[in-house]
């Protein structure tokens, strides 16, 4: 039995202090767990994220903010590219030709050593470099999800097999449904954008950096580095038809997405990496291994503390057997009994 004045489960600490210490420890542990949960990026509706400024169309904020300025909202439709099409001929080729005619220096190959045609940064190569091919080619009927580019594209059929394959390729942090399952009409636009980025040869013309320029972790740009680490996957300022961006916003306005940095997909992904890393650092079975003993110890000491307090008040929860009042277990007509109240049967 616990010492009435000084111990709880054998530790030389007054019960009240032990109770307080356990309570504080339990509170701290659960507070830390809640802090990890609170670190998740906030989820809001597309309307709340991108439609919160009456002076800026929701479609403009979506196309420009979500992809960190990779795309530009273009109200002059003839100057904007299409992220999806059904024509036999890719309409984006004509847009590039028109833009180049208006500004012959726009696609100047200066600084782009990977150009195949001297003087022009053309679509005969896939200038984006992640899962992309080196040069565009046909995939035929194997390219089902991203079928507009089946006759000429920079993507491999295996890379864009389906939406799950696309999301898995870039990691959990880039899953577009981290805030819940998207409506079918909304998810369609994410699939189309993914196909456009992976397959469209014209997208490579808007690569952000040439092969001698590198982004650094502090946001500066340097002109030396390891070519294998060059971020040739990054785009900047590619004009997209305003009508397409507006349609995307309309389809998704009631769905939810990560709201960090005004709905920047890359900022959200960075935060999700931290959240996922924290979750891996404390697996569920480890949490259980810590919580269960703490809860049991907490409960045991709470019971012992209650016992101690009752004993101090002269109301012990348990009494010695020989101090209990005598009772008769027999009655009239029972077997032979004695005055000590214990029945004796012959």
Secondary structure as the mmCIF struct_conf table of DSSP 4:
data_model
#
loop_
_struct_conf.conf_type_id
_struct_conf.id
_struct_conf.beg_label_comp_id
_struct_conf.beg_label_asym_id
_struct_conf.beg_label_seq_id
_struct_conf.end_label_comp_id
_struct_conf.end_label_asym_id
_struct_conf.end_label_seq_id
TURN_TY1_P TURN_TY1_P1 UNK A 4 UNK A 6
STRN STRN1 UNK A 8 UNK A 8
TURN_TY1_P TURN_TY1_P2 UNK A 9 UNK A 10
STRN STRN2 UNK A 11 UNK A 11
BEND BEND1 UNK A 12 UNK A 13
HELX_RH_AL_P HELX_RH_AL_P1 UNK A 15 UNK A 38
TURN_TY1_P TURN_TY1_P3 UNK A 39 UNK A 39
BEND BEND2 UNK A 40 UNK A 40
HELX_LH_PP_P HELX_LH_PP_P1 UNK A 41 UNK A 42
STRN STRN3 UNK A 43 UNK A 45
HELX_RH_AL_P HELX_RH_AL_P2 UNK A 46 UNK A 50
BEND BEND3 UNK A 51 UNK A 51
TURN_TY1_P TURN_TY1_P4 UNK A 54 UNK A 55
BEND BEND4 UNK A 56 UNK A 56
HELX_RH_AL_P HELX_RH_AL_P3 UNK A 58 UNK A 66
TURN_TY1_P TURN_TY1_P5 UNK A 67 UNK A 69
BEND BEND5 UNK A 70 UNK A 70
STRN STRN4 UNK A 71 UNK A 74
BEND BEND6 UNK A 75 UNK A 76
HELX_RH_3T_P HELX_RH_3T_P1 UNK A 77 UNK A 79
BEND BEND7 UNK A 80 UNK A 80
STRN STRN5 UNK A 81 UNK A 81
BEND BEND8 UNK A 83 UNK A 83
BEND BEND9 UNK A 87 UNK A 89
HELX_RH_AL_P HELX_RH_AL_P4 UNK A 91 UNK A 102
TURN_TY1_P TURN_TY1_P6 UNK A 104 UNK A 107
STRN STRN6 UNK A 108 UNK A 108
TURN_TY1_P TURN_TY1_P7 UNK A 110 UNK A 111
TURN_TY1_P TURN_TY1_P8 UNK A 113 UNK A 114
BEND BEND10 UNK A 116 UNK A 116
STRN STRN7 UNK A 117 UNK A 117
TURN_TY1_P TURN_TY1_P9 UNK A 118 UNK A 119
STRN STRN8 UNK A 120 UNK A 120
TURN_TY1_P TURN_TY1_P10 UNK A 123 UNK A 124
BEND BEND11 UNK A 125 UNK A 125
BEND BEND12 UNK A 130 UNK A 131
BEND BEND13 UNK A 134 UNK A 135
STRN STRN9 UNK A 137 UNK A 137
HELX_RH_3T_P HELX_RH_3T_P2 UNK A 140 UNK A 142
TURN_TY1_P TURN_TY1_P11 UNK A 145 UNK A 146
HELX_RH_3T_P HELX_RH_3T_P3 UNK A 147 UNK A 149
BEND BEND14 UNK A 150 UNK A 152
STRN STRN10 UNK A 153 UNK A 153
BEND BEND15 UNK A 154 UNK A 154
TURN_TY1_P TURN_TY1_P12 UNK A 157 UNK A 160
BEND BEND16 UNK A 161 UNK A 162
HELX_RH_AL_P HELX_RH_AL_P5 UNK A 163 UNK A 170
HELX_RH_3T_P HELX_RH_3T_P4 UNK A 172 UNK A 174
TURN_TY1_P TURN_TY1_P13 UNK A 176 UNK A 179
BEND BEND17 UNK A 180 UNK A 180
HELX_LH_PP_P HELX_LH_PP_P2 UNK A 181 UNK A 183
HELX_RH_AL_P HELX_RH_AL_P6 UNK A 184 UNK A 199
HELX_RH_3T_P HELX_RH_3T_P5 UNK A 201 UNK A 206
STRN STRN11 UNK A 207 UNK A 207
BEND BEND18 UNK A 208 UNK A 209
TURN_TY1_P TURN_TY1_P14 UNK A 211 UNK A 212
STRN STRN12 UNK A 214 UNK A 215
TURN_TY1_P TURN_TY1_P15 UNK A 217 UNK A 218
BEND BEND19 UNK A 219 UNK A 219
STRN STRN13 UNK A 221 UNK A 222
BEND BEND20 UNK A 223 UNK A 223
HELX_RH_3T_P HELX_RH_3T_P6 UNK A 227 UNK A 229
TURN_TY1_P TURN_TY1_P16 UNK A 232 UNK A 233
STRN STRN14 UNK A 235 UNK A 235
STRN STRN15 UNK A 238 UNK A 241
HELX_RH_AL_P HELX_RH_AL_P7 UNK A 242 UNK A 252
TURN_TY1_P TURN_TY1_P17 UNK A 253 UNK A 254
BEND BEND21 UNK A 255 UNK A 255
STRN STRN16 UNK A 256 UNK A 258
HELX_RH_AL_P HELX_RH_AL_P8 UNK A 260 UNK A 263
HELX_RH_AL_P HELX_RH_AL_P9 UNK A 265 UNK A 281
TURN_TY1_P TURN_TY1_P18 UNK A 282 UNK A 282
HELX_RH_AL_P HELX_RH_AL_P10 UNK A 284 UNK A 312
TURN_TY1_P TURN_TY1_P19 UNK A 313 UNK A 314
BEND BEND22 UNK A 317 UNK A 317
HELX_RH_3T_P HELX_RH_3T_P7 UNK A 321 UNK A 323
BEND BEND23 UNK A 324 UNK A 324
HELX_LH_PP_P HELX_LH_PP_P3 UNK A 325 UNK A 326
TURN_TY1_P TURN_TY1_P20 UNK A 332 UNK A 333
BEND BEND24 UNK A 335 UNK A 335
STRN STRN17 UNK A 337 UNK A 337
TURN_TY1_P TURN_TY1_P21 UNK A 339 UNK A 340
BEND BEND25 UNK A 341 UNK A 341
STRN STRN18 UNK A 343 UNK A 343
#
